[in-house]
Amino acid sequence: MRRAVVTVTATAAGVILLLSLKPHGSTPVAAIGSGGTAADNSGGSTSSSTAGSAGQGGATDTSTATRSVTGSAVGTRYGPVQVKVTLAGSRITAVDVIQYPSGDHRDQEINSYALPVLNQEAIAAQSAGIDVVSGATYTSDGYIRSLQSALDRAGR
């Protein structure tokens, strides 16, 4: 009888400790680019003009110019996801993920696989109309929404 009381008490204490843990927060991480490699997170770009706000002025200038547009940061269950799209005219040439969940080893493992797949799909589709990656549903949803935000800002 005494063992049962000790076992139940220890189990209850363990459950309470597990439930009192706070979810992990998002930490700044290196960006994952279209090539699947880490890119500089400082926000620097190559010889492109950055359209960070509405991106509506000068539509004739952007028909052949290379530019980068950053989408809004989309909050997911595991942390924010944000992408930066590089466009040549109206064609998507690259997608860099500048913010994504990486609070623990599992997040890093999932996103190291899912984000390059999402980048390739977005470039192939030339739109945000892509499928989610199995096992990375929350990140995929945030990626698609941030990508659509960037494309909207670019006037696409």
C-alpha positions as CSV (number, residue, x, y, z in Angstrom):
1,M,0.0,0.0,0.0
2,R,2.8,2.4,0.8
3,R,4.5,1.8,-2.6
4,A,1.2,2.7,-4.3
5,V,1.0,6.0,-2.5
6,V,4.7,6.8,-3.3
7,T,4.2,5.8,-6.9
8,V,1.1,7.9,-7.4
9,T,2.7,10.9,-5.6
10,A,5.8,10.7,-7.8
11,T,3.8,10.4,-10.9
12,A,1.6,13.4,-10.0
13,A,4.7,15.4,-9.2
14,G,6.2,14.5,-12.6
15,V,3.1,15.5,-14.5
16,I,2.9,18.8,-12.7
17,L,6.5,19.5,-13.5
18,L,6.0,18.7,-17.2
19,L,2.9,20.9,-17.4
20,S,4.7,23.8,-15.8
21,L,7.3,24.0,-18.5
22,K,6.9,27.0,-20.8
23,P,7.0,26.5,-24.5
24,H,10.3,27.5,-26.1
25,G,10.8,30.9,-27.7
26,S,12.2,31.7,-31.0
27,T,15.8,32.7,-31.3
28,P,17.5,34.6,-34.1
29,V,18.9,32.2,-36.7
30,A,20.7,32.2,-40.0
31,A,18.5,32.4,-43.0
32,I,18.0,29.5,-45.3
33,G,18.2,30.4,-49.0
34,S,16.9,28.8,-52.1
35,G,20.1,26.8,-52.5
36,G,19.5,25.3,-49.1
37,T,22.5,27.0,-47.5
38,A,22.7,29.4,-44.6
39,A,22.8,33.0,-45.7
40,D,23.7,36.2,-43.9
41,N,20.9,37.3,-41.6
42,S,22.1,40.9,-41.5
43,G,19.6,41.9,-44.2
44,G,22.2,42.9,-46.8
45,S,21.4,42.2,-50.4
46,T,23.1,42.0,-53.7
47,S,22.6,44.6,-56.4
48,S,18.9,44.7,-56.0
49,S,16.5,47.4,-54.8
50,T,14.5,46.5,-51.7
51,A,10.8,47.1,-51.7
52,G,9.9,46.8,-48.0
53,S,6.6,48.5,-47.9
54,A,3.8,48.6,-50.4
55,G,5.9,48.1,-53.4
56,Q,3.3,49.7,-55.7
57,G,5.3,52.7,-57.1
58,G,7.1,52.4,-60.4
59,A,5.6,49.3,-61.8
60,T,7.3,49.9,-65.2
61,D,10.7,50.2,-63.5
62,T,10.3,46.8,-61.8
63,S,9.4,44.9,-65.0
64,T,13.0,43.9,-65.6
65,A,14.8,45.0,-62.4
66,T,15.9,42.6,-59.8
67,R,14.5,43.4,-56.4
68,S,14.0,41.7,-53.0
69,V,10.8,42.0,-51.0
70,T,10.4,40.8,-47.4
71,G,7.1,39.2,-46.4
72,S,5.5,39.8,-43.0
73,A,6.5,37.6,-40.1
74,V,3.8,35.0,-39.5
75,G,3.4,33.6,-36.0
76,T,3.1,29.9,-35.8
77,R,2.7,27.5,-32.8
78,Y,6.5,27.0,-32.7
79,G,7.6,30.5,-33.6
80,P,7.5,33.1,-36.4
81,V,8.3,32.4,-40.1
82,Q,9.4,35.1,-42.5
83,V,10.6,35.0,-46.0
84,K,12.4,37.3,-48.4
85,V,11.7,36.9,-52.1
86,T,14.0,37.9,-54.9
87,L,12.3,38.8,-58.2
88,A,13.6,39.5,-61.6
89,G,10.8,41.3,-63.2
90,S,7.8,39.3,-62.1
91,R,9.7,36.0,-61.9
92,I,10.7,34.5,-58.5
93,T,14.4,33.8,-58.7
94,A,15.1,33.0,-55.1
95,V,13.4,32.7,-51.7
96,D,15.3,33.2,-48.5
97,V,13.8,32.2,-45.1
98,I,15.1,34.9,-42.7
99,Q,13.2,33.8,-39.6
100,Y,11.9,30.3,-38.6
101,P,11.4,28.2,-35.5
102,S,14.7,26.8,-34.2
103,G,14.2,26.7,-30.4
104,D,15.2,23.1,-30.0
105,H,16.9,20.2,-31.9
106,R,13.7,18.9,-33.3
107,D,12.8,22.3,-34.8
108,Q,16.2,22.5,-36.4
109,E,15.9,19.0,-37.8
110,I,12.5,19.5,-39.3
111,N,13.3,22.9,-40.8
112,S,16.6,21.8,-42.2
113,Y,14.6,19.4,-44.4
114,A,11.4,21.3,-45.0
115,L,12.6,24.8,-45.8
116,P,14.8,23.9,-48.8
117,V,11.9,21.8,-50.1
118,L,9.5,24.8,-49.7
119,N,12.0,27.1,-51.4
120,Q,12.3,24.8,-54.4
121,E,8.5,24.4,-54.6
122,A,7.9,28.1,-54.5
123,I,10.4,28.8,-57.3
124,A,9.0,26.0,-59.4
125,A,5.4,27.1,-58.9
126,Q,6.2,30.9,-59.2
127,S,3.6,31.5,-56.6
128,A,2.6,30.8,-53.0
129,G,0.3,28.0,-54.3
130,I,2.4,25.2,-52.9
131,D,1.8,22.1,-50.8
132,V,2.8,21.8,-47.2
133,V,5.7,19.6,-46.2
134,S,4.6,16.5,-44.2
135,G,5.8,16.8,-40.7
136,A,6.3,20.6,-40.9
137,T,2.7,21.7,-41.3
138,Y,3.0,24.7,-39.0
139,T,6.2,26.0,-40.6
140,S,4.8,25.3,-44.1
141,D,1.7,27.3,-43.3
142,G,3.7,30.2,-42.0
143,Y,6.0,30.0,-45.0
144,I,3.1,30.1,-47.5
145,R,1.4,33.0,-45.7
146,S,4.7,35.0,-45.5
147,L,5.5,34.3,-49.1
148,Q,2.0,35.4,-50.2
149,S,2.6,38.6,-48.2
150,A,5.9,39.3,-50.0
151,L,4.3,38.6,-53.4
152,D,1.4,41.0,-52.5
153,R,3.9,43.7,-51.6
154,A,5.7,43.2,-54.8
155,G,2.4,43.7,-56.7
156,R,2.1,40.1,-57.9
